[in-house]
Amino acid sequence: MMAVYNRTPLQIAVVCVFILLAFYLYTLHYSAGRLTPEAPIAPKLRSKPPSQHPPPAPCTCPSGSVLLKDHIPKDQYEELVKRRAKELQNHKARTTSVLSRLLFALPNSPLQYPIQGFTVRPLTSSLIPGLSLHAEHRSSYKVSLSVSKGVLTTEIPTEGVKVQGDGESRLILESSSLLILNDLLANVSYTSTVYHVHTGDLASFQFENHEAVFPITIKQLHLPVLYDIGTDISSHVTIATKTFLRYPQLKVLLSSIRRFYGNIEVVIADDSFEPEHIPGEHIRQYFMPPAQGWFAGRNLAVSQVTTKYFLWVDDDFVFREETKIEKLVEVMEAVPELDVLGGTVQGNQFHFSLIYEEGEENEGGCLYRKSKGKFHSLPGYPQCSLADGVVNFFLARTDAVQRVGFDPKLQRVAHSEFFMDGLGSLLVATCGHVSIGHQPKTNNNKDATRYKSFRHPSSSDSEFKLQLHFFKNNLKCIRYG
């Protein structure tokens, strides 16, 4: 006892610190031991996460927007809104599934399951990979799996396990051996019972008070569509154009093409009032009823392309030394995700971004076409940037553009509308290192005068376009910046 009393105050303080530290570490260890996977936080302390995305709030129209409902005749508005709402629901039924539902992985779960990438073919049995239970010792282990668009099966051993619901939508497995239970889980298969080319199911996996939900993608395989691009540019690319009352300009364009590309195929859609046959090798001219319009002609021309890519040009453009199709093909081949790649016209690298808010269902969305808008540059090609729309001189992947198409309702007021329809489907970029020329305007013949009357849309054409955006694109407002 005398040794204790002879310690200095500093020594006594050090001893006290060590005692407090030991007590702290003991308490920490004891608390951690209680929060194992076998003793989860009480359910009442957890807030239940949402299972669905919240519905979109009403969007705010950018300053300077056109309110589209103001361009709908008042006596038609109510009925039009009802039809639009019904079509929107049909659209969502076609484009969404349970795969868009929010899923959350809860903490301290002993369940193992696939969280991404489990894809099955419709009506075809597939093993569910990665299913297992990680739990401390128990006298018995019981798990269940349930689905809504299919049935579950497993291999049933002769003893040591109880199986309920084999071949049904709810499967219950129970065993006193964790090893046997996990062997059963490793052999659980899912088979969809509804044929669909692309949908999904949600599987619920439960053990005691733990539940996990994971997605199952049900998708039919599709055949690849490949193009033999051969060895020269003419097997890679077809040039496509639409002409109307501008045969002198069309002939200048064709002459300039042949100066640089003697064998490349040219497809012409022609809706002139008095058709004129354009002779020459590697030229395919398709005549249409007169004045069918810009997008109808584009549809016809692109529908006849058989190469991997097509180059769209206007009939009054002119090829120059810097019109190097090969450079555009190089970028498209290096970045195979790209669908459309624009160049410049007479030094004008027109491009834009599309800022879209979905908005509340009944009101519709808000769209802003922002001129000169773009995103970041393409890796390895600093002269090219991603955008949402480009000038009407572009190289495009034929099958991608054919899937989106050009709305033939739009006859005179149409260009950006193609990219609006392709928003979210087409990956678009703009490049500044490939350019095409533009022929000087001429007004010295009757066709030029007649063309001019069609070139500039009437107020009724503009009104029709706004009404089309209101219904077709479910828009509340639009701004062209």
C-alpha positions in Angstrom: 0.0 0.0 0.0 2.9 2.3 0.7 4.0 1.9 -3.0 0.6 3.4 -4.1 0.9 6.4 -1.8 4.5 7.0 -3.0 3.4 7.5 -6.7 3.7 11.0 -8.2 0.5 12.8 -9.4 1.6 12.3 -13.0 2.0 8.6 -12.6 -1.5 8.3 -11.0 -3.0 10.3 -13.9 -1.4 8.0 -16.5 -2.9 4.9 -14.7 -6.4 6.6 -14.7 -6.1 7.2 -18.4 -5.3 3.6 -19.1 -8.2 2.4 -17.0 -10.6 4.7 -18.9 -9.2 3.6 -22.3 -9.7 -0.1 -21.4 -13.3 0.6 -20.3 -14.0 2.4 -23.6 -12.6 -0.4 -25.7 -14.6 -3.0 -23.7 -17.8 -1.1 -24.2 -17.1 -0.6 -28.0 -16.5 -4.3 -28.4 -19.6 -5.3 -26.5 -21.8 -2.9 -28.5 -20.3 -4.1 -31.9 -21.0 -7.7 -30.9 -24.7 -6.9 -30.4 -25.0 -5.3 -33.9 -24.2 -8.4 -35.9 -26.3 -9.6 -38.9 -28.1 -11.8 -36.4 -29.4 -8.9 -34.4 -30.5 -6.2 -36.9 -31.9 -2.9 -36.1 -35.5 -3.2 -35.0 -37.8 -2.6 -38.0 -39.6 0.2 -36.2 -36.4 2.3 -36.4 -36.2 2.0 -40.1 -38.2 4.2 -42.5 -39.6 2.2 -45.4 -38.0 3.3 -48.6 -40.2 4.3 -51.5 -41.0 1.6 -54.1 -41.7 4.0 -57.0 -40.2 7.2 -58.4 -42.3 10.2 -57.3 -44.4 11.5 -60.2 -42.9 14.3 -62.1 -43.8 17.8 -60.8 -45.1 20.4 -63.2 -42.3 21.8 -65.3 -41.3 25.4 -65.6 -41.4 26.9 -69.1 -38.2 28.7 -70.0 -38.5 32.4 -70.6 -39.7 33.1 -74.2 -41.4 29.8 -74.6 -44.5 29.2 -76.7 -47.5 27.9 -74.6 -48.8 25.2 -76.9 -52.4 25.1 -75.5 -52.8 28.7 -76.8 -52.6 27.3 -80.3 -55.2 24.6 -79.9 -58.8 25.6 -81.0 -60.8 26.1 -77.8 -63.7 23.9 -79.0 -61.2 21.0 -79.5 -59.0 21.4 -76.5 -60.8 19.2 -73.9 -61.3 16.3 -76.2 -57.8 16.5 -77.5 -56.4 16.4 -73.9 -58.4 13.3 -73.2 -57.1 11.5 -76.3 -53.5 12.6 -75.5 -53.8 11.3 -71.9 -55.0 7.9 -73.2 -52.2 7.7 -75.8 -49.6 8.6 -73.1 -50.7 5.7 -70.9 -50.4 3.4 -73.9 -46.9 4.7 -74.6 -45.9 4.1 -71.0 -47.3 0.6 -71.1 -45.0 -0.1 -74.1 -41.9 1.6 -72.7 -41.9 0.9 -69.0 -42.0 -2.2 -66.8 -41.3 -3.3 -63.2 -37.6 -2.9 -64.0 -38.0 0.8 -63.5 -39.2 0.3 -59.9 -36.8 1.6 -57.2 -35.1 -1.2 -55.3 -33.1 -0.8 -52.1 -30.6 -3.1 -50.4 -31.3 -3.0 -46.7 -28.4 -3.1 -44.2 -27.3 -6.1 -42.2 -28.8 -8.7 -44.5 -27.6 -12.3 -44.6 -29.1 -12.8 -48.1 -26.9 -13.1 -51.2 -28.6 -12.6 -54.6 -27.9 -11.1 -58.1 -28.5 -7.3 -58.2 -27.9 -6.7 -61.9 -27.5 -8.5 -65.1 -29.8 -11.5 -64.6 -31.5 -11.8 -68.0 -33.7 -14.8 -69.1 -35.3 -15.6 -72.4 -39.1 -15.8 -72.3 -40.7 -19.2 -71.4 -37.2 -20.6 -70.9 -35.8 -22.1 -67.6 -32.7 -20.3 -66.3 -30.7 -20.9 -63.1 -30.7 -17.8 -60.8 -27.0 -17.2 -60.1 -25.6 -16.3 -56.7 -28.4 -17.2 -54.3 -27.3 -18.2 -50.8 -27.8 -17.6 -47.2 -25.1 -16.5 -44.7 -26.4 -16.9 -41.2 -25.2 -18.0 -37.8 -26.0 -21.5 -36.4 -29.7 -22.3 -36.0 -31.6 -25.5 -35.4 -33.5 -24.9 -38.7 -33.1 -22.5 -41.7 -36.1 -21.4 -43.8 -36.1 -19.2 -46.8 -38.7 -18.3 -49.4 -38.6 -16.9 -53.0 -41.6 -15.5 -54.9 -42.2 -14.0 -58.3 -45.2 -12.7 -60.3 -44.6 -13.5 -63.9 -43.0 -17.0 -63.7 -42.5 -20.1 -61.7 -39.5 -21.4 -59.5 -38.1 -24.9 -59.4 -35.1 -26.6 -57.7 -33.5 -30.0 -57.5 -35.1 -31.8 -54.5 -32.8 -34.1 -52.6 -34.1 -37.3 -50.9 -33.7 -36.2 -47.3 -32.7 -33.4 -45.1 -34.8 -30.7 -46.6 -38.5 -29.6 -46.9 -39.6 -28.0 -50.2 -43.0 -26.4 -50.8 -44.2 -24.8 -54.0 -41.8 -26.4 -56.5 -43.0 -25.3 -59.9 -45.1 -22.5 -58.5 -44.6 -18.8 -58.1 -43.7 -19.1 -54.4 -40.9 -21.5 -53.4 -40.2 -22.3 -49.7 -37.1 -24.2 -48.6 -36.3 -25.4 -45.1 -33.5 -27.5 -43.7 -31.5 -28.0 -40.6 -28.3 -27.9 -42.6 -27.2 -24.6 -44.0 -24.9 -26.4 -46.5 -27.9 -28.4 -47.9 -30.0 -25.3 -48.1 -27.4 -23.4 -50.0 -27.0 -26.3 -52.4 -30.7 -26.1 -53.1 -30.5 -22.3 -53.6 -27.7 -22.8 -56.1 -30.1 -24.9 -58.2 -33.2 -22.7 -58.1 -34.4 -21.9 -61.7 -36.8 -19.2 -63.0 -39.1 -19.7 -65.9 -41.4 -16.9 -67.2 -44.9 -17.9 -67.9 -45.9 -14.9 -70.1 -44.3 -14.4 -73.5 -43.0 -10.9 -74.0 -40.0 -9.7 -76.1 -38.8 -7.3 -73.4 -40.2 -7.0 -69.9 -39.2 -7.9 -66.3 -40.2 -9.5 -63.1 -39.2 -8.8 -59.4 -38.1 -11.7 -57.2 -38.6 -11.5 -53.4 -36.1 -13.4 -51.3 -36.9 -13.8 -47.6 -35.3 -15.2 -44.4 -36.9 -14.4 -41.0 -37.4 -10.7 -41.0 -35.0 -10.0 -43.9 -36.3 -9.4 -47.4 -34.4 -8.6 -50.6 -36.0 -7.8 -54.0 -34.0 -8.3 -57.2 -34.9 -7.7 -60.9 -35.2 -10.4 -63.5 -35.0 -9.1 -67.1 -37.1 -11.1 -69.5 -35.8 -10.4 -73.0 -36.0 -12.2 -76.4 -32.7 -12.5 -78.2 -32.5 -10.5 -81.4 -30.4 -11.3 -84.5 -27.6 -8.9 -85.2 -27.8 -6.8 -88.3 -24.3 -6.4 -89.8 -23.1 -4.6 -92.8 -20.2 -5.7 -94.9 -18.4 -2.4 -95.4 -16.0 -3.8 -98.0 -12.8 -2.0 -98.8 -13.6 1.4 -100.3 -15.8 4.4 -99.3 -18.6 3.4 -101.8 -19.3 0.2 -99.9 -19.4 2.2 -96.6 -21.6 5.2 -97.5 -24.5 6.2 -99.7 -25.2 9.9 -100.4 -28.9 10.8 -99.9 -30.7 14.0 -100.8 -34.2 15.3 -101.5 -34.9 17.7 -104.4 -37.8 19.9 -105.2 -37.9 22.4 -108.2 -34.1 22.8 -108.0 -32.7 20.7 -110.9 -29.9 23.2 -111.8 -28.6 23.1 -108.2 -29.0 19.3 -108.0 -26.8 18.9 -111.2 -24.1 21.1 -109.6 -24.2 19.0 -106.5 -23.9 15.7 -108.5 -21.0 17.1 -110.6 -19.1 18.1 -107.5 -19.7 14.6 -105.9 -18.3 12.9 -109.0 -15.2 15.1 -108.9 -14.2 13.5 -105.6 -16.2 10.2 -105.5 -16.7 8.6 -108.9 -18.4 5.4 -107.8 -20.4 6.4 -104.7 -24.1 5.7 -104.9 -26.5 8.7 -104.8 -30.1 8.3 -103.8 -32.5 11.1 -104.8 -36.1 11.6 -103.6 -37.9 13.9 -106.0 -41.3 15.5 -105.5 -41.0 18.2 -108.2 -44.2 19.2 -110.1 -42.6 18.4 -113.5 -40.1 15.5 -112.9 -36.9 15.5 -114.8 -34.9 12.3 -115.2 -31.3 12.7 -114.0 -29.0 10.3 -116.0 -25.8 8.9 -114.8 -24.2 5.8 -113.2 -24.6 5.1 -109.5 -27.7 7.4 -109.3 -31.1 6.2 -108.1 -33.9 8.7 -108.5 -37.2 8.1 -106.9 -40.2 10.2 -108.0 -42.9 11.1 -105.5 -46.3 12.8 -105.8 -45.7 16.5 -106.1 -44.9 18.7 -103.0 -45.0 15.8 -100.4 -42.5 17.7 -98.3 -39.2 17.6 -96.6 -39.6 14.7 -94.2 -41.5 12.4 -96.6 -38.6 12.8 -99.0 -36.1 12.0 -96.4 -38.0 8.9 -95.4 -38.1 7.7 -99.0 -34.4 8.4 -99.6 -33.2 6.7 -96.4 -35.4 3.7 -96.9 -33.5 2.9 -100.1 -30.0 3.0 -98.5 -28.3 -0.4 -98.3 -25.0 0.7 -96.9 -24.0 0.9 -93.2 -24.0 4.7 -93.4 -25.6 7.4 -95.4 -24.4 11.0 -95.9 -27.3 13.5 -95.9 -26.8 16.6 -98.1 -29.2 19.3 -99.4 -29.6 19.6 -103.1 -27.9 23.0 -103.2 -24.7 21.9 -101.4 -21.4 21.5 -103.2 -18.5 19.2 -102.5 -15.1 20.8 -102.0 -11.6 19.6 -101.1 -12.4 19.6 -97.4 -15.5 17.5 -97.9 -13.8 14.3 -96.7 -16.4 11.6 -96.0 -13.6 9.3 -94.9 -12.9 11.5 -91.9 -16.5 11.2 -90.7 -16.5 7.4 -91.3 -13.3 7.2 -89.3 -14.9 8.8 -86.2 -18.1 6.7 -86.5 -16.0 3.5 -86.7 -13.9 4.5 -83.8 -17.0 5.3 -81.7 -19.5 2.7 -82.7 -22.1 4.0 -80.2 -22.5 7.1 -82.4 -25.6 7.3 -84.6 -25.3 10.8 -86.2 -22.2 12.8 -86.9 -22.6 16.4 -88.3 -20.1 18.5 -90.1 -20.1 22.2 -91.1 -21.8 24.0 -94.0 -19.9 26.9 -95.4 -18.1 27.1 -92.1 -21.3 27.1 -90.1 -21.1 24.3 -87.4 -24.7 24.5 -86.4 -25.6 22.3 -83.4 -27.9 22.4 -80.4 -28.8 20.7 -77.2 -32.4 19.7 -76.1 -33.3 20.5 -72.5 -36.4 18.5 -71.7 -38.4 18.3 -68.4 -41.0 15.6 -68.4 -43.5 17.6 -66.4 -46.9 16.6 -64.9 -48.8 14.1 -67.1 -51.9 16.1 -67.8 -50.0 19.4 -68.4 -47.2 18.0 -70.4 -43.5 18.6 -70.6 -41.2 21.6 -71.3 -38.7 21.6 -74.1 -35.9 24.1 -74.9 -33.9 23.8 -78.1 -30.7 25.6 -77.1 -28.7 26.8 -80.1 -24.9 26.1 -80.0 -25.5 23.8 -77.0 -23.2 20.9 -76.8 -21.6 18.6 -74.2 -18.1 17.3 -74.0 -15.6 16.3 -76.7 -15.3 12.8 -78.1 -12.3 10.9 -76.6 -9.5 11.0 -79.1 -11.3 13.5 -81.3 -11.1 17.0 -79.7 -12.6 18.6 -82.9 -15.8 16.7 -82.3 -18.3 17.2 -79.4 -21.5 15.4 -78.4 -24.7 17.3 -78.9 -28.4 16.6 -79.4 -28.8 18.0 -82.9 -26.7 19.0 -85.9 -26.8 20.8 -89.2 -28.4 19.1 -92.2 -25.0 17.8 -93.4 -24.4 14.6 -91.5 -23.2 11.1 -91.7 -25.6 8.7 -90.0 -26.0 5.0 -89.1 -28.7 3.8 -91.5 -30.5 1.4 -89.3 -30.6 3.8 -86.3 -32.1 6.6 -88.3 -34.6 4.2 -90.0 -35.8 3.2 -86.5 -36.6 6.8 -85.6 -37.8 8.0 -89.0 -38.9 11.4 -90.2 -42.5 12.4 -89.5 -44.1 13.0 -92.9 -46.7 15.3 -91.4 -43.9 17.9 -91.3 -43.6 19.2 -94.9 -42.0 22.6 -94.8 -41.0 23.3 -91.2 -38.8 20.5 -90.2 -35.2 19.7 -89.2 -34.9 19.9 -85.4 -38.0 17.8 -85.1 -36.1 14.7 -86.2 -33.7 15.1 -83.4 -36.5 15.8 -81.0 -38.1 12.5 -81.9 -34.7 10.8 -81.6 -33.9 12.3 -78.1 -32.8 9.5 -75.8 -32.4 7.1 -78.8 -29.8 8.7 -81.0 -26.3 9.5 -79.9 -25.3 12.6 -81.8 -22.0 14.5 -82.3 -20.8 17.5 -84.3 -17.3 17.8 -85.9 -15.6 20.9 -87.2 -13.0 19.3 -89.4 -15.2 18.2 -92.3 -17.1 20.8 -94.3 -19.3 21.2 -97.4 -20.0 24.2 -99.5 -23.3 26.0 -100.2 -24.2 27.2 -103.7 -25.2 30.8 -104.1 -28.9 31.6 -104.2 -30.4 32.2 -107.6 -33.8 33.9 -108.4 -33.6 34.1 -112.1 -36.1 31.4 -113.2 -39.7 30.5 -112.7 -38.8 27.4 -110.6 -36.8 29.5 -108.2 -39.7 31.9 -107.7 -42.1 28.9 -107.2 -39.7 27.2 -104.9 -39.4 30.4 -102.7 -43.2 30.3 -102.2 -42.9 26.8 -100.7 -39.6 27.4 -98.9 -41.1 29.9 -96.5 -43.9 28.3 -94.5 -47.2 30.0 -94.0 -48.6 30.8 -90.6 -50.9 27.7 -90.9 -47.8 25.5 -91.3 -46.3 26.9 -88.1 -49.5 26.5 -86.2 -49.8 22.9 -87.3 -46.3 22.1 -86.1 -47.1 23.6 -82.6 -50.3 21.6 -82.4 -48.4 18.5 -83.4 -45.9 19.0 -80.6 -48.7 19.5 -78.1 -50.2 16.0 -78.8 -47.4 13.9 -80.3 -44.7 14.9 -77.8 -47.0 15.6 -74.9 -45.5 19.1 -74.5 -46.8 22.1 -72.6 -44.4 24.6 -74.0 -41.4 24.8 -76.4 -38.7 27.4 -76.9 -36.4 27.7 -79.8 -33.3 29.4 -78.6 
